Amino acid sequence: MPTKESRTYRAEAIVLGHIEYGEADRILTLFTLEKGKISALARGIRKIRSRKAGHLEPFTHVNLFLAKGRNLDIITQAETIDPFMGLREDLQQVAFASYLVELLDRFTYEEGQNVGLFRLLAGSLKRLAHHPNPETVIHYYEIRLLDLLGFRPQLFTCIDCDRPIKHENQAFSPLGGGVVCPKCQAKRSEAWSLDKEVLRYWRHFQRSKWQTISTVSIPKAIESGMADLVERYLTYILERKLNTPDFLRQVAGNQNEEPRD
């Protein structure tokens, strides 16, 4: 005889964001270890005495107890696993964390468990909270995310002639999903120019594990080129612009301004 399905369940989750609902509630977007991305209702969370509020801030890694609802599951208990406090120390760290979360949110739907994506996000938030070079964490996350989502760019051989890519300026085709050698570039009107040093670092990030990448400090000019290339590629795949890169540039610009007397 089949057992009756429980109306309650536990989930390990990372809070991606929320929207206000009613007078005191919020609808949270969560990425869970067990179910992938889900939406859930946190009742009374905006009340001053709410016990759940501190556990359900964006970027927080939490254990949840939920009850199944008609339209939305309801969060009944929440306990913090890791608040990633280092991400809340300044606005730039908040901007970087927001970028990680936005990328995952834009690329995923409520379509079931994906352990690889969950571990990538949790690990990247932890690294970001402690690593001295946040750009290194960000670019490693980007290339691994593309791998897991099926958008791994072809960086070592030309997508058209399949010849090995040499250490010289190349082109990158968003349509073809990879590098185009100088001989084949004329046939790819949509391809973007690609600096050889940017490509060298991008390939290093793609083929290496975190233990190797963690010691890398990307020169500023190359980092800027990588950030521009990846942003353009992500925008092409998503068919819409991301919000957080502009926020990151604004924060960086404010930090670079000299204080006035």
C-alpha positions in Angstrom: 0.0 0.0 0.0 1.6 3.4 -1.0 2.6 5.6 1.8 1.1 9.1 2.1 3.5 11.8 0.9 4.6 14.1 3.7 3.4 17.7 3.5 6.6 18.9 5.1 10.3 18.6 4.1 13.8 20.0 4.7 16.0 21.7 2.3 19.5 23.2 2.2 19.3 26.4 0.3 21.0 29.7 -0.7 18.8 32.8 -0.8 19.0 34.4 -4.3 16.5 37.2 -3.6 13.0 38.2 -2.6 10.0 40.3 -3.4 7.6 41.9 -0.9 4.3 40.2 -0.6 1.3 41.6 1.3 1.9 43.7 4.5 4.5 41.5 6.2 5.5 38.6 4.0 8.1 37.9 1.3 8.3 35.5 -1.6 11.9 34.2 -1.6 13.8 32.8 -4.6 16.0 29.9 -3.3 18.5 27.6 -4.9 18.3 24.3 -3.0 20.5 21.3 -2.9 17.5 18.9 -3.2 15.1 20.6 -5.6 17.2 23.2 -7.6 15.5 26.6 -7.8 12.2 27.1 -6.0 10.0 30.0 -4.8 8.7 29.9 -1.2 6.7 32.1 1.1 8.1 33.5 4.3 5.2 34.7 6.4 5.6 37.6 8.8 9.3 38.0 7.9 9.0 41.8 7.7 7.7 42.1 11.2 10.2 43.5 13.7 10.1 40.4 15.9 10.4 37.9 13.1 12.9 35.1 14.1 13.4 34.1 10.4 14.4 37.5 9.0 18.1 37.3 9.9 18.4 33.8 8.4 16.9 34.7 5.1 19.0 37.6 3.8 20.3 37.4 0.2 23.4 35.2 -0.3 22.8 33.4 3.0 23.3 29.6 3.1 20.5 28.1 5.2 18.8 24.9 6.4 15.0 25.2 5.9 11.9 23.4 7.0 9.0 23.9 4.6 5.4 23.0 4.4 3.8 22.3 1.0 1.2 24.9 0.0 -1.4 25.2 -2.7 0.6 27.7 -4.8 3.8 28.3 -2.8 5.6 26.2 -0.2 5.8 27.9 3.1 9.0 28.4 5.1 8.3 27.4 8.7 11.8 27.3 10.1 15.2 28.6 9.1 18.7 28.1 10.5 21.8 29.7 9.1 24.7 27.4 7.9 26.9 30.2 6.7 26.0 34.0 6.5 29.1 34.8 4.4 29.7 37.8 6.6 32.7 38.8 4.5 30.3 39.6 1.6 28.6 42.3 3.7 31.7 44.3 4.7 31.6 46.7 1.8 29.5 47.6 -1.2 31.9 46.1 -3.7 31.6 42.7 -2.1 27.9 43.0 -2.1 28.1 43.8 -5.9 30.2 40.8 -6.6 27.9 38.5 -4.7 24.9 40.0 -6.4 26.6 39.2 -9.7 27.1 35.5 -8.8 23.5 35.2 -7.7 22.1 37.1 -10.7 23.9 34.8 -13.2 22.6 31.7 -11.6 19.1 33.1 -11.4 19.0 34.2 -15.0 20.2 30.9 -16.3 18.0 28.6 -14.3 14.3 27.7 -13.9 12.3 25.7 -11.4 13.3 22.5 -13.2 14.6 20.2 -10.5 17.8 19.2 -8.7 21.2 20.3 -9.9 23.9 19.5 -7.3 26.7 20.8 -9.4 25.2 24.3 -9.7 24.4 24.4 -6.0 27.9 23.4 -5.0 29.4 25.9 -7.4 27.4 28.8 -6.0 28.0 27.9 -2.4 31.7 27.4 -2.9 32.1 30.6 -4.9 30.3 32.7 -2.3 32.6 31.2 0.4 35.7 31.9 -1.7 34.5 35.4 -2.5 34.0 36.2 1.2 37.7 35.3 2.0 39.8 35.6 -1.2 42.0 38.7 -1.7 41.3 38.8 -5.5 37.5 38.7 -6.1 38.0 38.9 -9.8 39.7 35.6 -9.8 36.8 34.0 -8.0 34.3 35.7 -10.4 36.0 34.5 -13.6 36.4 30.9 -12.3 32.7 30.9 -11.4 31.8 32.1 -14.9 33.7 29.5 -16.8 32.5 26.7 -14.5 28.9 27.9 -14.8 29.1 27.9 -18.6 30.4 24.3 -18.4 27.6 23.1 -16.2 24.9 24.8 -18.3 26.1 23.4 -21.6 27.7 26.6 -23.0 31.4 25.6 -22.6 33.2 27.8 -25.1 35.7 26.1 -27.5 39.0 27.8 -26.7 41.8 25.5 -27.9 40.9 24.8 -31.5 39.2 26.9 -34.2 35.5 26.2 -34.3 35.6 26.2 -38.2 38.9 24.5 -39.3 39.6 22.7 -36.0 43.3 23.7 -36.1 45.0 24.4 -32.8 44.8 28.0 -31.7 48.2 29.7 -31.6 49.4 32.4 -29.3 48.3 35.4 -31.4 45.3 37.6 -31.5 42.2 35.7 -32.5 38.4 36.3 -32.8 35.5 34.9 -30.8 32.2 33.9 -32.3 29.3 34.0 -29.9 27.2 32.2 -32.5 29.7 29.4 -32.9 30.5 29.4 -29.2 34.3 29.6 -29.5 37.5 30.9 -31.0 38.0 31.6 -34.7 41.5 31.6 -36.1 42.7 34.5 -38.3 42.3 32.5 -41.5 38.7 31.7 -40.8 37.7 35.1 -39.3 36.7 36.6 -42.6 33.8 34.1 -42.8 32.5 35.1 -39.4 31.1 38.6 -39.6 29.6 38.3 -36.1 32.9 37.5 -34.4 34.6 39.8 -32.0 38.3 40.5 -31.8 40.0 38.6 -29.0 43.4 39.7 -27.5 45.8 36.8 -27.2 46.6 37.6 -23.5 42.9 37.6 -22.6 42.5 34.3 -24.4 45.6 32.9 -22.6 44.1 33.6 -19.2 40.6 32.4 -20.2 42.0 29.1 -21.3 44.0 28.8 -18.1 40.8 29.3 -16.1 38.9 26.7 -18.2 41.5 23.9 -17.9 42.6 24.3 -14.3 41.1 23.4 -10.9 40.5 26.0 -8.2 43.6 25.0 -6.3 45.7 26.2 -9.3 43.6 29.3 -10.1 43.4 30.5 -6.5 47.0 31.8 -6.7 46.3 33.8 -9.9 46.2 37.6 -9.8 44.9 38.9 -13.2 46.6 42.0 -14.5 44.1 44.9 -14.6 44.1 45.4 -18.4 43.6 41.7 -19.0 40.9 41.4 -16.3 39.0 44.3 -18.0 39.2 42.5 -21.3 38.0 39.2 -19.8 35.1 40.9 -18.0 34.0 42.7 -21.3 34.3 39.5 -23.3 32.4 37.3 -20.8 29.7 40.0 -20.3 29.1 40.2 -24.1 29.0 36.4 -24.4 26.5 36.0 -21.5 24.3 38.8 -22.9 24.3 37.0 -26.3 23.3 33.7 -24.7 20.7 35.1 -22.4 19.4 37.5 -25.1 19.2 40.2 -22.5 21.5 42.4 -20.5 22.5 41.6 -16.9 21.9 44.2 -14.3 24.9 43.7 -11.9 27.8 44.5 -14.2 26.7 48.2 -14.4 26.3 48.2 -10.6 29.9 46.8 -10.3 31.3 49.5 -12.6 29.4 52.2 -10.6 30.8 50.9 -7.3 34.4 50.7 -8.8 34.1 54.2 -10.2 33.0 55.6 -6.8 35.9 53.9 -5.1 38.4 55.3 -7.6 37.3 58.8 -7.1 39.7 60.9 -5.0 38.1 62.3 -1.8 37.3 66.0 -1.9 38.4 68.5 0.7 
